[in-house]
Amino acid sequence: MGVAANISQPDAATRLRAAQEERARQRRRTRLLLLAPALGIIGIFGLFPLSIALVYSFLEPGTYGGVEWVFSYDAYVQFLFERDIFDDTLAFNSAYLQIFGRSFGLAITTMIGTLILGFPVAYFIAARPPEQRNFWLFAITLPFWTNLLIRTYSMLLIVRDEGFVNLMLMKIGLISEPLEMLYTDGAVLAGLVYSYLPFMILPIYASLEKFDFSLLEAGHDLFATRTQVFRHIIIPITRPGIVAGCVLVLIPALGAYITPELLGGGKKLMIGNLIALQFGSGRNWPFGAAAALILMAIVLIALLVSLRAGASKEGGHG
């Protein structure tokens, strides 16, 4: 009896481990099956187009558009250098760097502008009674019901020489002749801030929605100034929403096309316009693909650096 019991115990443990391993395999298969549609969509609509762009960036441009299947890295050389048509020497050319610099400058300024304007709006909505918040959120999301092209064109009508702003300033006597606002970096910046402001408000509001406003009273009871309350209570709680809003504004602003095209008049190129130009009248698909990949690489590196810096900062506080 004792020997039989000792023999059966290892068999039972083995069968138990086998059953547990089988359940684990079934769970893995179930997860893979559930993830398969999402992975397929990412692969077809994300990785596959990027792979095409990567291949095209190492080819030569066709005479009338398209590509010629000859390996070349001239598209990346063209980003920094200009090749002389007579002796084939290379000379530094900063034209594309200036376009990238203007794009990053406008995108970062847009991010800061939407943060300055969006944070008070998000705080105002979160401070309203719950029954009033839906109305204000509806008002914030209402512009999304209209196409971006129409919204940008409405900004063109506002800032043009005979637009609403100039007419009001002349009517109250502040200016005697229209200000030249259209087709400037300022007009492009105003259009970008207007277009992407909701992307900053909504994440910050999501962080403030569950905020316990009694913490503000506790801070004031402990003789903290408004600045100290803002820095040490409000900002730490809303930091995830601020970071998410900054990412949601910065990345699409970098690749904006319609806003600089309409409000910049083709004179103030951004990266999106440069890429579209290469695939259009420029007939240089490899350089357009290379510019898109360079932009994506810069954005990914910046995001990884910021995420690592945030993680190390949290680890230091921990």
C-alpha positions, 0 to 999 in steps of 0.5 A, spaced: 500 500 500 505 504 502 509 503 495 503 504 491 501 510 494 509 513 493 509 511 486 502 514 484 504 521 488 509 523 482 504 520 477 499 525 479 504 531 480 506 530 473 499 529 470 498 536 474 504 539 471 502 537 464 495 540 465 498 546 467 502 547 461 497 545 456 492 550 459 498 555 459 499 553 451 491 554 450 491 561 453 497 563 449 494 560 443 487 564 445 491 571 446 495 570 439 488 569 436 485 575 439 491 579 437 491 576 430 486 581 427 490 587 430 497 585 428 494 583 421 492 591 420 498 593 423 502 589 418 498 591 412 497 598 413 503 600 417 509 596 416 508 594 409 507 601 407 514 603 411 517 597 408 515 600 401 518 607 403 524 604 406 526 600 399 524 606 395 529 611 399 534 607 396 533 607 389 533 612 383 528 617 381 524 615 375 524 621 369 517 622 370 516 620 377 516 613 380 523 609 381 528 606 377 530 599 380 537 601 381 540 602 388 542 609 390 543 612 397 543 619 393 536 621 397 539 621 403 545 625 401 541 630 397 538 631 404 544 635 406 548 636 400 547 638 393 551 635 387 554 639 382 551 638 375 558 639 371 563 636 376 559 631 380 562 634 387 558 635 393 556 642 396 553 643 403 546 645 402 542 647 408 535 648 405 532 642 407 535 643 414 531 649 414 525 646 412 525 641 418 528 646 423 521 651 421 517 645 422 520 643 429 520 650 431 512 651 429 510 644 432 514 645 438 511 652 439 504 649 437 505 644 443 506 650 448 501 654 445 496 649 446 498 647 453 498 654 455 491 655 452 488 648 453 490 647 461 486 652 463 480 650 459 481 643 461 481 645 469 475 649 468 471 643 465 473 639 470 471 644 476 464 644 473 459 640 476 458 633 473 452 635 470 455 641 466 461 637 464 458 634 458 456 640 455 463 643 455 466 637 452 461 637 447 463 644 445 470 642 445 469 636 440 464 640 436 469 642 431 471 635 429 464 635 426 467 639 420 472 637 415 479 640 417 480 643 410 474 647 411 476 649 418 483 651 416 479 655 410 475 659 415 482 661 418 484 663 412 478 668 411 479 670 418 486 672 417 486 675 410 487 682 409 480 683 408 478 678 414 475 679 420 481 681 424 483 686 420 476 689 419 475 689 427 482 693 428 481 698 423 474 699 425 476 701 432 482 705 430 488 701 432 490 700 425 489 705 418 491 699 413 490 692 414 496 688 417 499 682 413 498 676 417 496 671 411 502 667 408 506 668 414 509 663 420 504 667 424 498 665 420 500 657 420 502 657 427 495 660 429 492 655 424 495 649 427 494 651 434 486 652 432 486 645 429 490 641 435 487 645 441 482 639 443 488 634 442 491 638 448 485 639 452 482 632 452 488 628 455 489 633 461 481 633 462 482 626 463 487 627 468 483 632 472 476 629 471 477 624 478 481 630 481 480 631 489 479 638 489 479 638 497 487 637 496 487 644 494 484 646 500 489 642 504 494 645 501 492 652 502 491 650 509 498 648 510 500 656 508 502 654 501 501 659 496 498 658 489 504 657 485 506 652 490 499 648 490 500 649 482 507 646 482 506 640 487 499 638 487 496 640 480 502 639 476 504 632 478 497 629 478 496 632 471 503 630 468 500 624 464 495 628 461 500 633 459 505 628 456 499 625 452 497 632 450 504 634 448 505 627 444 498 628 440 499 635 438 507 635 437 507 629 432 501 631 427 503 638 427 510 636 425 507 632 419 501 638 417 500 639 410 493 642 409 494 648 414 501 650 411 499 649 404 493 654 405 495 659 411 502 659 408 501 659 401 506 655 399 511 660 401 512 657 408 514 649 407 513 644 412 516 637 412 509 635 410 509 639 404 516 638 402 514 630 402 508 631 398 512 636 393 517 630 392 511 625 390 508 630 386 511 636 381 518 634 384 518 627 381 523 625 386 519 619 390 526 616 393 527 623 396 520 624 399 521 617 402 527 618 405 525 625 408 519 621 411 523 616 414 528 621 417 522 625 420 519 618 423 526 616 426 527 623 429 520 623 432 521 616 435 528 617 437 525 623 441 520 619 444 524 614 446 529 619 450 523 622 453 520 616 455 527 613 458 528 620 462 521 620 465 522 613 467 529 614 470 526 620 473 520 616 476 525 611 479 529 616 482 523 619 486 522 612 488 
